[in-house]
Amino acid sequence: MRFSQLYIDKLFSSDADPTDCVGQILNVASCNPKLDKEFYDGIGHPLCNLHFFTYYTAELSNGGHYQFYFNLEEGGYEFVFDALTDLGMLELKAVLTQSASVFKLNKPPIDIQSRRSVLNSLKSPALQLLNSCDMVYYDDLMDRCEVKAKAYMHQERDWIIDFLKFD
């Protein structure tokens, strides 16, 4: 599929909204037949990092860390953790790590049912901790992380544009 240079320039323009821009690139990338083979091969790949960042922040916006952990697919915590590292979002990674402290071993169970069971049995102090993590994201980090995501997208521009060129 070929995209006009104008469309690509708009995606990477300085006045484009970072969240919309990343979302558009991920939507276009999802049409790429290479996606099935390459998308999740190696979390360091730029679109994976952007995907897991937007997945995490969308869940936070939808219902906070409780919602994130409730909907999380098996192995997703590690993918998000690694993506935040690669994106240089160390403050947000610290929030993710702190939120995971409501689980034994400071990490959510991989099994969905086990994780949901733990979430459903959380008491007030743990729920307050999750809420506190949500507030740190909303109040302090959300805008800065979106800007970092867009900067990362610009840094990986050539790779992303190459990936978007498919027939």
C-alpha positions as CSV (number, residue, x, y, z in Angstrom):
1,M,0.0,0.0,0.0
2,R,1.3,3.4,-0.9
3,F,0.8,6.5,1.2
4,S,1.1,10.0,0.0
5,Q,4.1,12.0,1.2
6,L,1.6,14.6,2.5
7,Y,0.0,12.0,4.7
8,I,3.3,10.9,6.1
9,D,4.5,14.5,6.6
10,K,1.3,15.2,8.5
11,L,1.8,12.2,10.8
12,F,5.2,13.4,11.7
13,S,4.5,17.2,11.8
14,S,5.4,19.1,14.9
15,D,1.9,20.3,15.6
16,A,0.3,16.8,15.3
17,D,-1.2,15.5,18.5
18,P,1.1,12.7,19.8
19,T,-1.6,10.3,20.8
20,D,-3.5,10.7,17.5
21,C,-0.2,10.4,15.6
22,V,0.8,7.2,17.3
23,G,-2.7,5.8,16.9
24,Q,-2.8,6.5,13.2
25,I,0.6,4.8,12.7
26,L,-0.6,1.8,14.6
27,N,-3.8,1.6,12.7
28,V,-2.0,1.8,9.4
29,A,0.6,-0.8,10.5
30,S,-2.2,-3.2,11.5
31,C,-3.0,-3.5,7.8
32,N,0.5,-4.6,6.9
33,P,0.7,-8.3,6.1
34,K,4.2,-8.4,7.6
35,L,2.5,-7.7,10.9
36,D,1.7,-11.3,11.6
37,K,5.3,-12.4,11.3
38,E,7.2,-9.4,12.6
39,F,5.1,-7.3,15.0
40,Y,5.7,-9.2,18.2
41,D,9.1,-10.6,17.3
42,G,11.4,-8.8,19.7
43,I,9.9,-6.2,21.9
44,G,12.5,-3.7,20.9
45,H,10.9,-3.1,17.6
46,P,9.5,0.5,17.4
47,L,5.9,-0.3,16.7
48,C,5.7,-2.8,19.5
49,N,7.0,-0.2,21.9
50,L,4.4,2.3,20.7
51,H,1.7,-0.3,20.8
52,F,2.3,-1.4,24.4
53,F,2.7,2.2,25.5
54,T,-0.6,3.2,24.0
55,Y,-2.3,0.0,25.3
56,Y,-1.1,0.8,28.8
57,T,-2.1,4.4,28.8
58,A,-5.4,3.7,27.2
59,E,-6.2,1.3,30.0
60,L,-5.1,3.9,32.5
61,S,-7.4,6.4,30.9
62,N,-10.3,3.9,30.8
63,G,-10.2,2.7,34.4
64,G,-6.7,3.1,35.9
65,H,-4.3,0.4,37.0
66,Y,-7.0,-1.9,38.3
67,Q,-8.5,-1.9,34.8
68,F,-5.1,-2.4,33.2
69,Y,-4.4,-5.5,35.3
70,F,-7.9,-6.8,34.9
71,N,-7.7,-6.7,31.1
72,L,-4.1,-7.6,30.7
73,E,-3.2,-10.5,28.5
74,E,-0.8,-13.2,29.6
75,G,2.8,-11.8,29.5
76,G,1.6,-8.3,28.8
77,Y,3.1,-6.8,32.0
78,E,6.6,-7.7,30.8
79,F,5.9,-6.3,27.3
80,V,4.7,-3.0,28.8
81,F,7.6,-2.9,31.2
82,D,10.2,-3.4,28.4
83,A,8.5,-0.9,26.1
84,L,8.6,1.8,28.7
85,T,12.3,1.1,29.2
86,D,12.9,1.3,25.5
87,L,10.9,4.5,25.2
88,G,12.9,6.1,28.0
89,M,9.8,6.6,30.2
90,L,11.5,5.7,33.4
91,E,9.1,7.7,35.6
92,L,6.1,5.9,34.1
93,K,7.9,2.6,34.5
94,A,8.4,3.4,38.2
95,V,4.7,4.0,38.5
96,L,4.0,0.6,36.8
97,T,6.4,-1.1,39.1
98,Q,4.8,0.6,42.2
99,S,1.4,-0.5,41.0
100,A,2.5,-4.1,40.7
101,S,3.5,-4.1,44.4
102,V,-0.1,-5.0,45.2
103,F,0.7,-8.5,43.9
104,K,2.9,-11.1,45.6
105,L,6.5,-10.9,44.3
106,N,5.7,-7.4,43.1
107,K,4.5,-8.7,39.8
108,P,1.0,-9.7,38.5
109,P,0.3,-13.3,38.0
110,I,0.6,-14.4,34.4
111,D,-2.6,-16.4,34.5
112,I,-5.6,-14.2,33.9
113,Q,-7.9,-15.9,36.4
114,S,-5.4,-15.9,39.2
115,R,-4.7,-12.2,38.6
116,R,-8.4,-11.3,38.6
117,S,-8.9,-13.3,41.8
118,V,-6.2,-11.2,43.4
119,L,-7.7,-8.0,42.1
120,N,-11.1,-8.9,43.3
121,S,-9.8,-9.6,46.8
122,L,-7.8,-6.4,47.2
123,K,-8.5,-4.3,50.3
124,S,-8.5,-0.6,50.8
125,P,-4.8,0.0,51.2
126,A,-3.9,-1.8,48.0
127,L,-6.8,-0.1,46.1
128,Q,-5.6,3.3,47.4
129,L,-2.1,2.5,46.2
130,L,-3.5,1.8,42.7
131,N,-5.5,5.0,42.8
132,S,-2.4,6.9,43.9
133,C,-0.5,5.4,40.9
134,D,-3.3,6.5,38.6
135,M,-3.1,10.1,40.0
136,V,0.6,10.3,39.4
137,Y,0.1,9.4,35.8
138,Y,-2.9,11.7,35.3
139,D,-1.4,14.7,37.2
140,D,2.3,14.5,36.5
141,L,3.2,12.2,33.6
142,M,0.5,11.9,31.0
143,D,1.4,14.9,28.8
144,R,5.2,14.4,29.1
145,C,4.8,10.7,28.1
146,E,2.8,11.6,25.1
147,V,5.5,14.0,24.0
148,K,8.2,11.3,24.6
149,A,6.2,8.8,22.5
150,K,6.1,11.3,19.7
151,A,9.8,12.1,20.0
152,Y,10.5,8.3,19.9
153,M,8.3,8.0,16.8
154,H,10.4,10.8,15.2
155,Q,13.6,9.0,16.2
156,E,12.3,5.8,14.5
157,R,10.8,7.7,11.6
158,D,12.8,5.9,8.8
159,W,12.0,2.5,10.2
160,I,8.3,3.3,10.7
161,I,8.0,4.7,7.2
162,D,9.7,1.7,5.7
163,F,7.4,-0.6,7.6
164,L,4.3,1.4,6.4
165,K,5.4,0.8,2.7
166,F,3.8,-2.5,1.8
167,D,1.9,-3.9,-1.1
